[in-house]
């Protein structure tokens, strides 16, 4: 028995320009215990 999958393109995965409110900012989002926070420090380098 082979698994059947159905692929649906949602708003977040369609090509083209997306509205900001659909992909970045979600005011009602509540954090979960499994969420990961990542922070990066960018240090300028001379000559780059």
N, CA, C and O atoms as a Tripos MOL2 file, in Angstrom:
@<TRIPOS>MOLECULE
protein
  192   191    48     0     0
PROTEIN
NO_CHARGES

@<TRIPOS>ATOM
      1 N           0.8440   -1.1740    0.0000 N.3       1 UNK1
      2 CA          0.0000    0.0000    0.0000 C.3       1 UNK1
      3 C           0.8890    1.2370    0.0000 C.2       1 UNK1
      4 O           1.6580    1.4460    0.9380 O.2       1 UNK1
      5 N           0.7910    2.0500   -1.0330 N.am      2 UNK2
      6 CA          1.6010    3.2630   -1.0860 C.3       2 UNK2
      7 C           0.7990    4.4440   -0.5370 C.2       2 UNK2
      8 O          -0.3980    4.5630   -0.7960 O.2       2 UNK2
      9 N           1.4630    5.3080    0.2150 N.am      3 UNK3
     10 CA          0.7440    6.4550    0.7810 C.3       3 UNK3
     11 C           0.3600    7.4480   -0.3140 C.2       3 UNK3
     12 O           1.1170    7.6720   -1.2590 O.2       3 UNK3
     13 N          -0.8010    8.0260   -0.1770 N.am      4 UNK4
     14 CA         -1.2450    9.0380   -1.1220 C.3       4 UNK4
     15 C          -1.0890   10.4030   -0.4790 C.2       4 UNK4
     16 O          -1.4610   10.6060    0.6770 O.2       4 UNK4
     17 N          -0.5440   11.3200   -1.2280 N.am      5 UNK5
     18 CA         -0.3930   12.6740   -0.7060 C.3       5 UNK5
     19 C          -1.0760   13.6460   -1.6490 C.2       5 UNK5
     20 O          -1.1140   13.4450   -2.8630 O.2       5 UNK5
     21 N          -1.6020   14.6820   -1.0730 N.am      6 UNK6
     22 CA         -2.2410   15.7240   -1.8610 C.3       6 UNK6
     23 C          -1.5290   17.0270   -1.5540 C.2       6 UNK6
     24 O          -1.4380   17.4360   -0.3970 O.2       6 UNK6
     25 N          -1.0310   17.6690   -2.5800 N.am      7 UNK7
     26 CA         -0.2990   18.9170   -2.3940 C.3       7 UNK7
     27 C          -1.2110   20.0880   -2.7160 C.2       7 UNK7
     28 O          -1.7930   20.1660   -3.7980 O.2       7 UNK7
     29 N          -1.3230   20.9890   -1.7640 N.am      8 UNK8
     30 CA         -2.1170   22.1940   -1.9760 C.3       8 UNK8
     31 C          -1.2150   23.3960   -1.7620 C.2       8 UNK8
     32 O          -0.5070   23.4770   -0.7580 O.2       8 UNK8
     33 N          -1.2400   24.3170   -2.6910 N.am      9 UNK9
     34 CA         -0.4500   25.5410   -2.5510 C.3       9 UNK9
     35 C          -1.2590   26.5390   -1.7320 C.2       9 UNK9
     36 O          -2.3170   26.9950   -2.1660 O.2       9 UNK9
     37 N          -0.7690   26.8660   -0.5750 N.am     10 UNK10
     38 CA         -1.4640   27.8500    0.2480 C.3      10 UNK10
     39 C          -0.9380   29.2370   -0.0690 C.2      10 UNK10
     40 O          -0.0200   29.3840   -0.8760 O.2      10 UNK10
     41 N          -1.4990   30.2350    0.5440 N.am     11 UNK11
     42 CA         -1.1000   31.6160    0.2780 C.3      11 UNK11
     43 C           0.3880   31.8100    0.5270 C.2      11 UNK11
     44 O           1.0360   32.5580   -0.2040 O.2      11 UNK11
     45 N           0.9500   31.1520    1.5460 N.am     12 UNK12
     46 CA          2.3510   31.3310    1.8770 C.3      12 UNK12
     47 C           3.3170   30.6950    0.8980 C.2      12 UNK12
     48 O           4.5140   30.9740    0.9590 O.2      12 UNK12
     49 N           2.8310   29.8380   -0.0160 N.am     13 UNK13
     50 CA          3.7400   29.1270   -0.9040 C.3      13 UNK13
     51 C           3.5300   29.4170   -2.3840 C.2      13 UNK13
     52 O           4.2520   28.8640   -3.2140 O.2      13 UNK13
     53 N           2.5810   30.2540   -2.7400 N.am     14 UNK14
     54 CA          2.3910   30.6030   -4.1410 C.3      14 UNK14
     55 C           3.4580   31.6060   -4.5620 C.2      14 UNK14
     56 O           3.8900   32.4450   -3.7710 O.2      14 UNK14
     57 N           3.8690   31.5060   -5.8060 N.am     15 UNK15
     58 CA          4.8720   32.4380   -6.3210 C.3      15 UNK15
     59 C           4.2660   33.8240   -6.4720 C.2      15 UNK15
     60 O           3.0600   33.9710   -6.6710 O.2      15 UNK15
     61 N           5.1070   34.8250   -6.3770 N.am     16 UNK16
     62 CA          4.6450   36.1900   -6.5760 C.3      16 UNK16
     63 C           4.7310   37.0230   -5.3120 C.2      16 UNK16
     64 O           5.2590   36.5810   -4.2920 O.2      16 UNK16
     65 N           4.2110   38.2190   -5.3970 N.am     17 UNK17
     66 CA          4.2510   39.1470   -4.2720 C.3      17 UNK17
     67 C           3.1240   38.8130   -3.3060 C.2      17 UNK17
     68 O           1.9730   38.6400   -3.7050 O.2      17 UNK17
     69 N           3.4740   38.7260   -2.0380 N.am     18 UNK18
     70 CA          2.4890   38.3910   -1.0130 C.3      18 UNK18
     71 C           2.2200   39.6090   -0.1440 C.2      18 UNK18
     72 O           3.0980   40.4510    0.0470 O.2      18 UNK18
     73 N           1.0110   39.7000    0.3770 N.am     19 UNK19
     74 CA          0.7020   40.7900    1.2830 C.3      19 UNK19
     75 C           1.4680   40.5990    2.5810 C.2      19 UNK19
     76 O           1.5990   39.4780    3.0730 O.2      19 UNK19
     77 N           1.9700   41.6900    3.1330 N.am     20 UNK20
     78 CA          2.7540   41.6380    4.3680 C.3      20 UNK20
     79 C           1.9860   40.9460    5.4830 C.2      20 UNK20
     80 O           2.5460   40.1110    6.1940 O.2      20 UNK20
     81 N           0.7280   41.2780    5.6440 N.am     21 UNK21
     82 CA         -0.0590   40.7340    6.7500 C.3      21 UNK21
     83 C          -0.2530   39.2220    6.6460 C.2      21 UNK21
     84 O          -0.5450   38.5760    7.6520 O.2      21 UNK21
     85 N          -0.1000   38.6490    5.4670 N.am     22 UNK22
     86 CA         -0.3140   37.2150    5.3020 C.3      22 UNK22
     87 C           0.9090   36.3800    5.6640 C.2      22 UNK22
     88 O           0.7720   35.2050    6.0070 O.2      22 UNK22
     89 N           2.0960   36.9650    5.5950 N.am     23 UNK23
     90 CA          3.2930   36.1460    5.7620 C.3      23 UNK23
     91 C           4.1850   36.5070    6.9380 C.2      23 UNK23
     92 O           4.9720   35.6730    7.3850 O.2      23 UNK23
     93 N           4.0820   37.7240    7.4480 N.am     24 UNK24
     94 CA          5.0530   38.1320    8.4560 C.3      24 UNK24
     95 C           4.4600   38.4100    9.8320 C.2      24 UNK24
     96 O           4.9410   37.8740   10.8300 O.2      24 UNK24
     97 N           3.4380   39.2280    9.8960 N.am     25 UNK25
     98 CA          2.9400   39.7010   11.1850 C.3      25 UNK25
     99 C           1.6190   39.0300   11.5370 C.2      25 UNK25
    100 O           0.6390   39.1430   10.8010 O.2      25 UNK25
    101 N           1.6010   38.3310   12.6720 N.am     26 UNK26
    102 CA          0.3910   37.6800   13.1480 C.3      26 UNK26
    103 C           0.1770   38.0830   14.6020 C.2      26 UNK26
    104 O           0.7200   37.4350   15.4970 O.2      26 UNK26
    105 N          -0.6000   39.1350   14.8630 N.am     27 UNK27
    106 CA         -0.7440   39.6520   16.2280 C.3      27 UNK27
    107 C          -1.3840   38.6690   17.2010 C.2      27 UNK27
    108 O          -1.1260   38.7440   18.4020 O.2      27 UNK27
    109 N          -2.2080   37.7570   16.7140 N.am     28 UNK28
    110 CA         -2.8770   36.8140   17.6140 C.3      28 UNK28
    111 C          -2.0460   35.5520   17.8990 C.2      28 UNK28
    112 O          -2.4970   34.6650   18.6240 O.2      28 UNK28
    113 N          -0.8370   35.4740   17.3320 N.am     29 UNK29
    114 CA          0.0110   34.2990   17.5450 C.3      29 UNK29
    115 C           0.4430   34.1900   19.0020 C.2      29 UNK29
    116 O           0.8370   35.1790   19.6200 O.2      29 UNK29
    117 N           0.3650   32.9870   19.5370 N.am     30 UNK30
    118 CA          0.8350   32.7180   20.8970 C.3      30 UNK30
    119 C           1.9940   31.7360   20.8140 C.2      30 UNK30
    120 O           1.9190   30.7310   20.1080 O.2      30 UNK30
    121 N           3.0690   32.0360   21.5440 N.am     31 UNK31
    122 CA          4.2450   31.1730   21.4880 C.3      31 UNK31
    123 C           3.9510   29.8050   22.0820 C.2      31 UNK31
    124 O           3.0890   29.6510   22.9470 O.2      31 UNK31
    125 N           4.6870   28.8210   21.5940 N.am     32 UNK32
    126 CA          4.5540   27.4400   22.0680 C.3      32 UNK32
    127 C           5.8740   27.0150   22.7030 C.2      32 UNK32
    128 O           6.9070   27.6440   22.4710 O.2      32 UNK32
    129 N           5.8430   25.9680   23.4890 N.am     33 UNK33
    130 CA          7.0580   25.4610   24.1240 C.3      33 UNK33
    131 C           8.0730   24.9660   23.0920 C.2      33 UNK33
    132 O           9.2700   24.9140   23.3770 O.2      33 UNK33
    133 N           7.6050   24.6050   21.9070 N.am     34 UNK34
    134 CA          8.4990   24.0610   20.8820 C.3      34 UNK34
    135 C           9.0500   25.1270   19.9390 C.2      34 UNK34
    136 O           9.8490   24.8020   19.0610 O.2      34 UNK34
    137 N           8.6500   26.3840   20.0930 N.am     35 UNK35
    138 CA          9.1620   27.4640   19.2450 C.3      35 UNK35
    139 C          10.6470   27.6880   19.5100 C.2      35 UNK35
    140 O          11.1210   27.5210   20.6340 O.2      35 UNK35
    141 N          11.3640   28.0630   18.4740 N.am     36 UNK36
    142 CA         12.8000   28.3150   18.5820 C.3      36 UNK36
    143 C          13.0650   29.7780   18.2460 C.2      36 UNK36
    144 O          12.5970   30.2850   17.2270 O.2      36 UNK36
    145 N          13.8100   30.4450   19.1000 N.am     37 UNK37
    146 CA         14.2090   31.8270   18.8600 C.3      37 UNK37
    147 C          15.6620   31.8290   18.4160 C.2      37 UNK37
    148 O          16.5260   31.2580   19.0820 O.2      37 UNK37
    149 N          15.9240   32.4700   17.2970 N.am     38 UNK38
    150 CA         17.2970   32.5540   16.7940 C.3      38 UNK38
    151 C          17.6880   34.0180   16.6670 C.2      38 UNK38
    152 O          16.9150   34.8360   16.1690 O.2      38 UNK38
    153 N          18.8820   34.3370   17.1170 N.am     39 UNK39
    154 CA         19.3930   35.7010   17.0120 C.3      39 UNK39
    155 C          20.7680   35.6500   16.3560 C.2      39 UNK39
    156 O          21.5740   34.7680   16.6530 O.2      39 UNK39
    157 N          21.0270   36.5900   15.4740 N.am     40 UNK40
    158 CA         22.2920   36.6240   14.7600 C.3      40 UNK40
    159 C          22.9320   37.9890   14.9350 C.2      40 UNK40
    160 O          22.2520   39.0140   14.8870 O.2      40 UNK40
    161 N          24.2160   37.9990   15.1340 N.am     41 UNK41
    162 CA         24.9610   39.2520   15.2270 C.3      41 UNK41
    163 C          25.7450   39.4220   13.9310 C.2      41 UNK41
    164 O          26.4840   38.5290   13.5160 O.2      41 UNK41
    165 N          25.5750   40.5560   13.3140 N.am     42 UNK42
    166 CA         26.2940   40.8550   12.0820 C.3      42 UNK42
    167 C          27.3790   41.8590   12.4140 C.2      42 UNK42
    168 O          27.0960   42.9740   12.8530 O.2      42 UNK42
    169 N          28.6260   41.4550   12.2010 N.am     43 UNK43
    170 CA         29.7670   42.3170   12.4950 C.3      43 UNK43
    171 C          30.4200   42.7400   11.1850 C.2      43 UNK43
    172 O          30.9030   41.8910   10.4350 O.2      43 UNK43
    173 N          30.4420   44.0440   10.8970 N.am     44 UNK44
    174 CA         31.0840   44.5080    9.6630 C.3      44 UNK44
    175 C          32.5730   44.1480    9.6450 C.2      44 UNK44
    176 O          33.2480   44.2010   10.6720 O.2      44 UNK44
    177 N          33.0630   43.7870    8.4760 N.am     45 UNK45
    178 CA         34.4760   43.4670    8.3180 C.3      45 UNK45
    179 C          35.1000   44.4700    7.3540 C.2      45 UNK45
    180 O          34.5070   44.7960    6.3260 O.2      45 UNK45
    181 N          36.2880   44.9550    7.6810 N.am     46 UNK46
    182 CA         36.9460   45.9180    6.7890 C.3      46 UNK46
    183 C          37.1800   45.3160    5.4000 C.2      46 UNK46
    184 O          37.6320   44.1780    5.2780 O.2      46 UNK46
    185 N          36.8720   46.0800    4.3730 N.am     47 UNK47
    186 CA         37.1270   45.6340    3.0100 C.3      47 UNK47
    187 C          36.0790   44.7120    2.4290 C.2      47 UNK47
    188 O          36.2390   44.2160    1.3130 O.2      47 UNK47
    189 N          35.0130   44.4760    3.1640 N.am     48 UNK48
    190 CA         33.9690   43.5820    2.6330 C.3      48 UNK48
    191 C          32.7500   44.3840    2.3010 C.2      48 UNK48
    192 O          31.7530   43.8300    1.8400 O.2      48 UNK48
@<TRIPOS>BOND
     1     1     2 1
     2     2     3 1
     3     3     4 2
     4     3     5 am
     5     5     6 1
     6     6     7 1
     7     7     8 2
     8     7     9 am
     9     9    10 1
    10    10    11 1
    11    11    12 2
    12    11    13 am
    13    13    14 1
    14    14    15 1
    15    15    16 2
    16    15    17 am
    17    17    18 1
    18    18    19 1
    19    19    20 2
    20    19    21 am
    21    21    22 1
    22    22    23 1
    23    23    24 2
    24    23    25 am
    25    25    26 1
    26    26    27 1
    27    27    28 2
    28    27    29 am
    29    29    30 1
    30    30    31 1
    31    31    32 2
    32    31    33 am
    33    33    34 1
    34    34    35 1
    35    35    36 2
    36    35    37 am
    37    37    38 1
    38    38    39 1
    39    39    40 2
    40    39    41 am
    41    41    42 1
    42    42    43 1
    43    43    44 2
    44    43    45 am
    45    45    46 1
    46    46    47 1
    47    47    48 2
    48    47    49 am
    49    49    50 1
    50    50    51 1
    51    51    52 2
    52    51    53 am
    53    53    54 1
    54    54    55 1
    55    55    56 2
    56    55    57 am
    57    57    58 1
    58    58    59 1
    59    59    60 2
    60    59    61 am
    61    61    62 1
    62    62    63 1
    63    63    64 2
    64    63    65 am
    65    65    66 1
    66    66    67 1
    67    67    68 2
    68    67    69 am
    69    69    70 1
    70    70    71 1
    71    71    72 2
    72    71    73 am
    73    73    74 1
    74    74    75 1
    75    75    76 2
    76    75    77 am
    77    77    78 1
    78    78    79 1
    79    79    80 2
    80    79    81 am
    81    81    82 1
    82    82    83 1
    83    83    84 2
    84    83    85 am
    85    85    86 1
    86    86    87 1
    87    87    88 2
    88    87    89 am
    89    89    90 1
    90    90    91 1
    91    91    92 2
    92    91    93 am
    93    93    94 1
    94    94    95 1
    95    95    96 2
    96    95    97 am
    97    97    98 1
    98    98    99 1
    99    99   100 2
   100    99   101 am
   101   101   102 1
   102   102   103 1
   103   103   104 2
   104   103   105 am
   105   105   106 1
   106   106   107 1
   107   107   108 2
   108   107   109 am
   109   109   110 1
   110   110   111 1
   111   111   112 2
   112   111   113 am
   113   113   114 1
   114   114   115 1
   115   115   116 2
   116   115   117 am
   117   117   118 1
   118   118   119 1
   119   119   120 2
   120   119   121 am
   121   121   122 1
   122   122   123 1
   123   123   124 2
   124   123   125 am
   125   125   126 1
   126   126   127 1
   127   127   128 2
   128   127   129 am
   129   129   130 1
   130   130   131 1
   131   131   132 2
   132   131   133 am
   133   133   134 1
   134   134   135 1
   135   135   136 2
   136   135   137 am
   137   137   138 1
   138   138   139 1
   139   139   140 2
   140   139   141 am
   141   141   142 1
   142   142   143 1
   143   143   144 2
   144   143   145 am
   145   145   146 1
   146   146   147 1
   147   147   148 2
   148   147   149 am
   149   149   150 1
   150   150   151 1
   151   151   152 2
   152   151   153 am
   153   153   154 1
   154   154   155 1
   155   155   156 2
   156   155   157 am
   157   157   158 1
   158   158   159 1
   159   159   160 2
   160   159   161 am
   161   161   162 1
   162   162   163 1
   163   163   164 2
   164   163   165 am
   165   165   166 1
   166   166   167 1
   167   167   168 2
   168   167   169 am
   169   169   170 1
   170   170   171 1
   171   171   172 2
   172   171   173 am
   173   173   174 1
   174   174   175 1
   175   175   176 2
   176   175   177 am
   177   177   178 1
   178   178   179 1
   179   179   180 2
   180   179   181 am
   181   181   182 1
   182   182   183 1
   183   183   184 2
   184   183   185 am
   185   185   186 1
   186   186   187 1
   187   187   188 2
   188   187   189 am
   189   189   190 1
   190   190   191 1
   191   191   192 2
@<TRIPOS>SUBSTRUCTURE
     1 UNK1         2 RESIDUE 1 A UNK
     2 UNK2         6 RESIDUE 1 A UNK
     3 UNK3        10 RESIDUE 1 A UNK
     4 UNK4        14 RESIDUE 1 A UNK
     5 UNK5        18 RESIDUE 1 A UNK
     6 UNK6        22 RESIDUE 1 A UNK
     7 UNK7        26 RESIDUE 1 A UNK
     8 UNK8        30 RESIDUE 1 A UNK
     9 UNK9        34 RESIDUE 1 A UNK
    10 UNK10       38 RESIDUE 1 A UNK
    11 UNK11       42 RESIDUE 1 A UNK
    12 UNK12       46 RESIDUE 1 A UNK
    13 UNK13       50 RESIDUE 1 A UNK
    14 UNK14       54 RESIDUE 1 A UNK
    15 UNK15       58 RESIDUE 1 A UNK
    16 UNK16       62 RESIDUE 1 A UNK
    17 UNK17       66 RESIDUE 1 A UNK
    18 UNK18       70 RESIDUE 1 A UNK
    19 UNK19       74 RESIDUE 1 A UNK
    20 UNK20       78 RESIDUE 1 A UNK
    21 UNK21       82 RESIDUE 1 A UNK
    22 UNK22       86 RESIDUE 1 A UNK
    23 UNK23       90 RESIDUE 1 A UNK
    24 UNK24       94 RESIDUE 1 A UNK
    25 UNK25       98 RESIDUE 1 A UNK
    26 UNK26      102 RESIDUE 1 A UNK
    27 UNK27      106 RESIDUE 1 A UNK
    28 UNK28      110 RESIDUE 1 A UNK
    29 UNK29      114 RESIDUE 1 A UNK
    30 UNK30      118 RESIDUE 1 A UNK
    31 UNK31      122 RESIDUE 1 A UNK
    32 UNK32      126 RESIDUE 1 A UNK
    33 UNK33      130 RESIDUE 1 A UNK
    34 UNK34      134 RESIDUE 1 A UNK
    35 UNK35      138 RESIDUE 1 A UNK
    36 UNK36      142 RESIDUE 1 A UNK
    37 UNK37      146 RESIDUE 1 A UNK
    38 UNK38      150 RESIDUE 1 A UNK
    39 UNK39      154 RESIDUE 1 A UNK
    40 UNK40      158 RESIDUE 1 A UNK
    41 UNK41      162 RESIDUE 1 A UNK
    42 UNK42      166 RESIDUE 1 A UNK
    43 UNK43      170 RESIDUE 1 A UNK
    44 UNK44      174 RESIDUE 1 A UNK
    45 UNK45      178 RESIDUE 1 A UNK
    46 UNK46      182 RESIDUE 1 A UNK
    47 UNK47      186 RESIDUE 1 A UNK
    48 UNK48      190 RESIDUE 1 A UNK
